[in-house]
Amino acid sequence: MPRLTEALIRKRAEHNDGVLPDLEEIALHQQELEGIDSLEQCCRHIRILLLQNNIIPKMEGLNKLKELEYLNLALNNISMIEGVEGCESLKKLDLTVNFVDIESLEESVWNLKANIMLEDLYMVGNPCEDWPGFKQYVIAHLPRIKQLDGKLVLPHERIKARQVLPELTEDLERAVQANLAKKAAEAGIPVSEGAYTRASRVEMYMEMAEQKEEKDKNEKRRMGTDLKPKREAPGIYNARGEVRQCNEGKFDFNLDADSMPGFIIFELGVPKYLETGSLDVDVNPEYVRCVVKDKVTQLKLPQEVSPDRSKVQRSKTTGCLRIEMPVTDPRPERYQRETPQPELQPLQTDDHKYPKGRQQPNQPKGSVSVQGIYQDPKSKKVGKDKPKEFLKAVSSRRTVDNDEDDDDIPPLEPVRAR
């Protein structure tokens, strides 16, 4: 069975927009409550408190409600009036159909003497009313009461009750002894089915609570608003014992290990208007894990990082999550940067170093032979192992008989000396 909590009070205070400090009236009937010990902390200014039709066994958590004027505890399991001595403004108290018996009547009435503002008291349906002197006994001890069980207290009834109070006190003691003896005799006798007792009321309300809960579940299932079991987030390691890499939320991400030497930068593009409290970040030397609304984004890091020196921040403009993780043992750069090459300059002559007429070193002197510069490609076909053939003088003879010159052959001309 539920107890009275601040969440329930706030829910039932819809007429006051859920604001509790200045709440003056609240109805908490038919909530199957069995405890009311949270009112003093959150509702100090309550004036009207309706707690009927519950299974509250004890009046508690009410003594500091100085402004309480009307308290309704009808149809509960209360066996004694108590805990209201500090309710200075209490004017009306309703305890209809409870279990205040005759042996607790004297103490109950004594506890009400401090409530000098009490004018209206309802005790209908309590076992103590079976005693014939109940009404006169209450009127004699509570002289300021104006109405009992819905009936006005007349002046002559008040005077007569005071006169017979000694006899009523003695009669009450005898009635208490008789009632206790009766209960002791009936202790071993099973209670008949359907008897109205505290145990039967608790059992009845438990059945009602189960039926109500089942009805609510069916209604939520029909409307599609039933609470689904919480999704279990995947573990850090997969079945092979390796660090799991996943992006269940399908967010844009970037893992950068080059832009900042000695740091690994992880950026996750979470929604801009997502509440930061919905993010859970875990930086491990081997991996980084972000949980966004039960959606896990986890990546294995290329190098070991230091979680203690890592920095997590979020952009105010884009909402992007940025994690800067310093590397514990920075590796050398994979590629050494090339040394800058000097800029090539065009060749320049050294004429300015030497005066006119002075010869430069390594300058060719005299004439230069160009023999052998050009080689006939056909001559390359000749094998290297063949001996080089030199030109030979060959004598020739004319085979004609006459010494006359041929007309078709031009005459020889002497070669001019070069």
C-alpha positions in Angstrom: 0.0 0.0 0.0 1.3 3.5 -0.8 2.2 6.1 1.7 1.5 9.8 1.3 4.5 11.3 -0.6 5.3 14.8 -1.9 4.9 13.6 -5.5 1.4 12.4 -4.8 0.5 15.7 -3.0 1.9 17.7 -5.9 -0.1 15.6 -8.4 -3.4 16.1 -6.4 -2.7 19.9 -6.1 -3.4 20.5 -9.8 -5.8 23.3 -8.9 -2.8 25.2 -7.4 -0.5 24.4 -10.3 1.4 21.9 -8.1 2.7 24.6 -5.8 2.9 23.3 -2.3 4.2 26.1 0.0 1.0 28.1 -0.2 -1.4 25.2 -0.7 -4.6 25.6 1.4 -6.8 22.7 0.4 -6.2 19.2 -0.9 -8.3 16.0 -1.5 -6.5 12.7 -1.0 -9.5 10.4 -0.6 -9.6 6.9 -2.2 -5.9 6.6 -2.6 -5.4 3.5 -0.5 -3.1 5.4 1.8 -1.7 3.9 4.9 0.5 6.8 6.1 0.3 10.6 6.3 3.7 11.6 7.6 4.8 14.0 4.7 2.4 16.9 5.2 4.4 18.8 7.8 7.4 19.2 5.5 5.6 20.5 2.4 2.1 21.8 3.3 2.5 24.0 6.4 -0.4 26.3 5.4 -3.0 23.7 4.6 -6.5 24.6 5.9 -8.7 21.8 4.5 -7.4 18.2 4.4 -9.6 15.4 3.0 -8.3 11.9 3.7 -11.5 9.9 3.9 -11.8 6.3 2.5 -8.3 5.1 3.0 -6.7 2.6 5.4 -4.8 5.0 7.6 -4.2 3.3 11.0 -2.8 6.2 12.9 -3.1 10.0 13.1 0.4 11.2 12.5 2.2 14.0 10.8 -0.5 16.6 11.7 0.8 18.2 14.9 2.6 21.1 13.1 -0.3 22.1 10.9 -1.2 25.3 12.8 -3.7 26.6 10.2 -5.6 23.4 9.7 -9.4 24.0 10.2 -11.1 20.9 8.7 -9.7 17.3 8.9 -11.7 14.5 7.4 -10.5 11.0 8.3 -13.8 9.1 7.8 -13.7 5.4 6.7 -10.2 4.7 7.9 -8.6 2.3 10.4 -8.0 4.8 13.3 -8.3 3.3 16.7 -7.4 6.4 18.8 -7.7 10.2 18.4 -4.2 11.6 18.7 -1.6 13.8 17.1 -3.7 16.9 16.7 -2.8 18.8 19.9 -0.8 21.4 17.9 -3.6 22.0 15.4 -4.6 25.3 17.0 -7.1 26.3 14.3 -9.0 23.0 14.1 -12.7 23.5 14.0 -14.1 20.4 12.5 -13.0 16.8 12.9 -14.7 13.9 11.0 -13.9 10.3 12.2 -17.0 8.6 10.9 -16.8 4.8 10.7 -13.4 4.2 12.3 -12.3 1.8 15.1 -12.2 4.1 18.2 -13.3 1.6 20.9 -14.4 2.3 24.4 -11.1 1.4 26.0 -9.4 4.3 24.1 -12.2 6.8 24.5 -10.9 8.4 27.6 -7.5 9.1 26.1 -9.0 10.2 22.8 -11.2 12.8 24.5 -8.3 14.0 26.6 -6.2 14.6 23.5 -8.9 16.9 22.1 -8.9 19.2 25.1 -6.1 21.2 23.7 -8.1 22.1 20.6 -10.0 25.0 22.0 -11.4 26.0 18.6 -13.0 22.6 18.0 -16.8 23.0 17.4 -17.9 20.1 15.2 -17.0 16.4 15.9 -18.3 13.3 14.0 -17.9 9.9 15.7 -20.7 7.9 14.0 -19.9 4.3 13.3 -17.2 3.9 15.9 -17.4 1.0 18.5 -17.3 3.5 21.4 -20.8 4.8 20.5 -22.2 1.5 21.7 -21.7 2.7 25.3 -24.9 4.6 26.4 -23.0 7.4 28.2 -20.8 8.3 25.1 -22.5 11.5 24.2 -22.7 13.0 27.7 -19.1 12.0 28.4 -17.8 13.8 25.3 -20.0 16.9 26.0 -18.8 17.1 29.6 -15.1 16.9 28.7 -15.4 19.2 25.6 -17.4 22.2 26.8 -16.7 24.3 23.7 -18.1 21.8 21.3 -21.2 23.0 19.5 -22.2 20.0 17.4 -21.7 16.2 17.9 -22.5 13.8 15.1 -24.4 16.4 13.2 -26.6 17.4 16.2 -26.5 20.7 18.1 -25.5 20.5 21.7 -28.2 22.3 23.8 -27.3 24.2 26.9 -29.3 22.0 29.3 -27.5 18.9 27.8 -24.2 20.4 28.6 -25.3 21.2 32.2 -26.6 17.7 32.8 -23.5 16.1 31.3 -21.3 18.0 33.8 -23.5 16.9 36.7 -23.4 13.1 35.9 -19.7 13.1 34.9 -18.5 11.2 38.1 -21.0 8.4 37.5 -20.1 8.3 33.8 -16.4 7.9 34.7 -17.1 4.9 36.9 -19.5 3.4 34.4 -16.8 3.8 31.7 -14.2 1.9 33.7 -16.7 -1.0 34.2 -17.5 -1.0 30.5 -13.8 -1.0 29.5 -13.2 -4.1 31.7 -16.2 -5.9 30.3 -15.1 -5.1 26.7 -11.6 -6.3 27.3 -12.8 -9.6 28.8 -15.1 -10.0 25.8 -12.3 -9.5 23.4 -10.1 -12.0 25.3 -12.8 -14.6 25.2 -13.2 -14.1 21.5 -9.5 -14.2 20.8 -9.4 -17.8 19.8 -12.7 -17.7 17.9 -12.4 -17.1 14.2 -14.1 -14.0 12.9 -17.2 -14.7 10.9 -17.0 -14.1 7.2 -18.1 -10.6 6.3 -17.4 -9.1 9.7 -16.3 -5.4 9.7 -12.9 -5.4 11.3 -9.6 -3.6 10.6 -8.1 -6.7 9.0 -11.1 -7.2 6.7 -10.9 -3.5 5.6 -7.2 -3.8 4.8 -7.9 -7.0 2.8 -10.8 -5.4 1.0 -8.7 -2.3 0.1 -5.8 -4.5 -1.1 -8.2 -6.3 -3.5 -9.6 -2.9 -4.6 -6.0 -1.6 -5.2 -5.2 -4.7 -7.3 -8.3 -4.3 -9.4 -7.6 -0.6 -9.9 -4.0 -1.3 -10.9 -5.1 -4.0 -13.4 -7.7 -1.6 -14.8 -5.1 1.1 -15.2 -2.7 -1.3 -17.0 -5.4 -2.4 -19.4 -6.4 1.2 -20.1 -2.8 2.2 -20.8 -2.3 -0.8 -23.0 -5.4 0.0 -24.9 -4.3 3.6 -25.4 -0.7 2.7 -26.1 0.7 4.7 -23.2 1.9 1.8 -21.1 5.5 2.0 -19.8 7.8 -0.2 -21.8 10.7 -2.0 -20.1 13.8 0.1 -20.0 16.2 -0.7 -22.8 19.4 -2.3 -21.7 22.4 -0.5 -23.1 25.0 -2.7 -24.9 28.2 -3.5 -22.9 31.6 -2.1 -23.4 33.1 -5.3 -24.9 31.7 -7.6 -27.5 31.6 -11.3 -27.5 35.3 -11.5 -28.7 36.4 -9.4 -25.8 37.2 -6.4 -28.0 36.1 -2.8 -27.4 32.7 -2.4 -29.0 32.4 0.3 -31.6 28.9 1.5 -32.3 26.8 4.6 -33.0 23.2 3.7 -32.1 21.9 7.2 -32.3 23.4 7.7 -35.8 24.9 11.0 -34.8 27.6 12.7 -36.8 31.0 12.3 -35.2 34.7 13.0 -35.8 37.7 11.5 -34.2 40.8 13.6 -34.8 44.3 12.6 -33.7 46.4 14.9 -35.9 45.2 18.5 -35.6 46.4 19.0 -32.0 49.7 17.3 -31.3 49.5 15.2 -28.1 45.7 15.3 -28.0 42.8 13.2 -29.4 39.7 15.2 -30.2 36.3 13.6 -30.3 33.3 15.6 -31.5 29.7 14.3 -31.4 26.9 16.1 -33.2 24.1 15.8 -30.6 20.9 17.8 -31.1 21.2 21.5 -30.3 18.3 21.7 -27.8 18.9 18.4 -26.0 19.2 18.9 -22.3 22.8 18.4 -21.1 21.5 16.2 -18.2 20.5 13.6 -20.8 24.2 13.1 -21.8 26.5 10.6 -20.0 30.1 10.7 -21.0 32.7 8.1 -20.0 36.4 8.6 -21.0 38.5 5.5 -20.6 42.2 5.1 -21.5 41.2 2.8 -24.3 37.8 4.1 -25.5 35.3 7.0 -25.2 31.6 6.3 -24.6 28.7 8.7 -24.8 25.1 7.7 -23.9 22.5 10.0 -25.4 18.9 9.1 -24.3 19.9 5.4 -23.9 21.6 5.5 -27.3 25.3 4.5 -27.1 28.1 5.9 -29.2 31.4 4.2 -28.4 34.7 4.3 -30.2 38.1 2.7 -29.6 40.9 5.2 -29.3 44.0 4.9 -31.5 46.3 5.8 -28.5 46.1 5.5 -24.7 44.7 8.8 -23.2 44.6 10.2 -19.7 40.9 10.4 -18.5 41.8 12.7 -15.5 43.1 15.4 -17.7 40.4 15.2 -20.3 38.1 18.1 -20.9 34.4 17.8 -21.9 32.5 20.8 -23.2 29.5 21.6 -25.3 29.0 24.3 -27.9 26.4 27.0 -27.0 25.6 27.6 -30.6 25.5 24.2 -32.2 25.1 21.9 -29.1 28.0 19.8 -30.4 29.8 17.8 -27.8 33.6 18.1 -27.8 36.0 16.0 -25.7 39.7 16.8 -25.6 41.8 13.8 -24.4 45.5 14.2 -23.8 47.7 11.3 -25.0 49.7 9.6 -22.2 52.6 8.6 -24.4 52.7 10.6 -27.6 54.0 8.6 -30.5 56.6 10.1 -32.9 55.1 11.6 -36.0 54.6 9.0 -38.7 56.1 11.1 -41.4 59.0 13.4 -40.7 58.6 16.8 -42.1 60.9 17.4 -45.1 63.6 20.0 -44.6 62.9 23.0 -46.7 64.8 23.0 -50.0 66.6 26.2 -51.1 65.0 28.1 -53.9 66.7 27.4 -57.2 68.5 30.4 -58.7 69.4 30.7 -62.5 73.0 30.2 -63.4 75.0 33.3 -63.7 78.4 34.0 -65.5 81.4 34.9 -63.5 82.4 37.8 -65.8 82.0 40.3 -63.1 84.7 38.5 -61.0 87.4 38.9 -63.6 88.7 42.1 -65.3 88.7 42.5 -69.0 91.4 40.6 -70.8 92.1 38.1 -68.0 91.3 34.5 -68.8 88.9 32.6 -66.5 90.1 29.3 -65.0 89.2 26.1 -66.9 88.6 28.1 -70.0 89.6 26.2 -73.2 92.7 27.6 -74.9 93.4 27.8 -78.7 91.3 25.9 -81.3 88.9 23.1 -80.5 88.7 20.0 -82.6 85.2 18.8 -83.5 86.4 15.5 -84.9 84.3 12.5 -83.7 81.4 14.6 -82.5 79.1 13.1 -85.1 78.9 9.4 -85.6 77.0 7.6 -88.3 74.2 5.4 -86.9 75.0 2.8 -89.5 78.4 2.4 -88.2 77.0 1.2 -84.9 75.8 -1.9 -86.6 79.3 -3.1 -87.1 80.4 -5.4 -84.3 83.0 -4.3 -81.8 85.0 -7.4 -82.3 85.6 -6.8 -86.0 88.9 -5.1 -86.9 88.7 -1.5 -88.2 89.2 -1.3 -91.9 91.4 1.5 -93.3 91.3 3.1 -96.7 93.7 1.5 -99.2 95.0 2.9 -102.5 93.8 0.9 -105.4 95.5 1.1 -108.9 93.2 1.0 -111.9 93.8 0.6 -115.5 91.9 1.5 -118.5 90.7 -1.4 -120.5 90.0 0.5 -123.7 92.6 0.2 -126.5 92.6 3.8 -127.7 93.8 6.6 -125.6 91.2 8.9 -126.8 88.9 10.5 -124.3 85.3 9.6 -124.1 83.1 12.3 -125.1 80.5 11.4 -122.5 83.0 11.7 -119.6 83.9 15.2 -118.5 87.6 16.0 -118.4 89.3 15.9 -115.1 90.1 19.2 -113.4 92.9 19.8 -111.0 92.1 20.1 -107.4 92.7 23.4 -105.9 94.9 23.6 -103.0 93.1 24.6 -99.8 
